[in-house]
Amino acid sequence: MILVSPAEPSDLITLVGGVTDLLPEEHGADYLFSGKPGLVGVQRKTVSDLLRSLEDGRLAREVALLKRLPVGVLLVEGRADSATDGRLLLPGSRYTKAQLRNLLRSVQGEGLLVERTEGVGDTAAAILEMRDYYRKEVHRSLAVRPKPRTEWGDRTDRDWALHILQGFPGIGPTLAGAIFDRFGEVPLRWACTKRELQSVDGIGKRRADLLWRALNG
C-alpha cells in the first residue's frame, strides 16, 4: 500500500493506486510505503516548488524529517529551461541551473536519494518502480566476478574457486558460492550426476545441462 498526502494531485494518486493519509507529511514526504529496509518516504516537487520551498524553509524541514527514515527520496518532477547566462527561465526565479544542481547535490549530501522525472506519468512510474525495488530481498545488478586476492591458488581455495566458477555459463556470485559449499572444490570434471547438480539451490535442469557440457562435453 502506498500512502499519499491529500495535497497531491488526484491523477497521481490514482496512477499509483494510493490511499490518502496525513502520515506521509509527518515524515516530510508526499508518498510513504514499506520495503525491506523499512519505511520509504518520497517528497515530490516540481522545479518551481523546489526553489520556493528552499526560500520559505519547507525544504529544510522536509529534509530533516526524511533523514530519519531508512530511505528518504527527493523526487524532482519536470525540467527548467535556462537562458544563455544559465539563469532559469521560471517566473520570478533568480536561480541559475548551476545553483539548482548544487542544491540537489546538497540534498544528496544529507543522505537522501534524488530522482528526476519528466512529468506526472513518469513520476507515477518512478514511485511504483521504487516500491517494487525496495520490496526485493537482494539486488544483484552490481554483483561482479571477484578477482582472486593472490596470484596463485588451487581448486580448494574458496576465493579462487568462486572466481573460476563464475566463468561457467549462467553462474554468478551467489551460485558460485553455493556450488563450492556443496562440493568443496572447483571440479575439473563433474564427479556428480546431473541430478546431484540440481540439488544446489538455484540450479535447474537447463542450467545443470549447461554446466555438465562445460566440463564433461
Secondary structure, 3 states (H helix, E strand, C coil): CCEECCCCCHHHHHHCCCEECCHHHHCCCCEEEEECCEEEEEEEEEHHHHHHHHHHCHHHHHHHHHCCCCEEEEEEECCCCECCCCEECCCCCCCEHHHHHHHHHHHHHCCCEEEEECCHHHHHHHHHHHHHHHHCCCCCCCCCCCCCCCCCCCCCCHHHHHHHHCCCCCCCHHHHHHHHHHHCCCCCCCCCCHHHHCCCCCCCHHHHHHHHHHHHC
